[in-house]
Amino acid sequence: MTQQELNTAKDKDLIASVAAMKRAAALARKQAIQTDTAIVVVKEKKIVRLTAEDIRKEGTE
């Protein structure tokens, strides 16, 4: 779904889903740093494993 489609959606839950996914991603990154574990994300259409150190480095860039 495109951003334009989300903006014009009639379902309020659908509109709020993007913000909810962003919050969940931020919490997952925070927890990975706290527990010194890795997370798996998709970057440039590739599955990538990010270690806690990688996430810390991303935050400082």
N, C-alpha and C positions, 0 to 999 in steps of 0.2 A: 504494500500500500504506500502511496506517495504521501508526502507531507500535505499537499493540497487536498487529497482525499480525506486525510485525517482531520484537517481543519474544518471540512464541511460535513463530517459524519454526524448523523443524528443520534447515534448511541453515545451517551456521555462516558460510559466505561471505555469505549474504544478511544475516545479523545484523550482520556487520562492515562491510557496504557503506556504511551511513550514515556511520560514523566515517571511512571512507576518502574519501568524497565531501567531507566537511567539511575533512579534511586537504588534499585537492587544491584546494579552493576557497581555503583560506588561503595555500597556496603560489602559486597563480595571482595572488592579490592582491599578495603580497610581490614576485613577479617583475615585475608590472606597475609597481609603485612603483620598483623598481630600474632598470627599463629605460625608465621614463617613457612607458609605452604604456597603452592602454585595454583593458578587458575588457567582455564582454557578459554580462549577467545577466538573470534574470527577477525582477521586483519587482511585486507586486500584479497578477499575471497579464499583465504587459506586459514586452516586451523593452526593456532599458535599456542604454545604453552608458555605462560609468563610466570617466572618465579617471583617471590616476594621482593627480591633485589631488583628485578626488572621493573616491577611496579613502582618501587621507590625511585628509581632513576627516571621513569616517566613523569613522576610528580615534580621533579626538580627541573625538568626541561621546559 
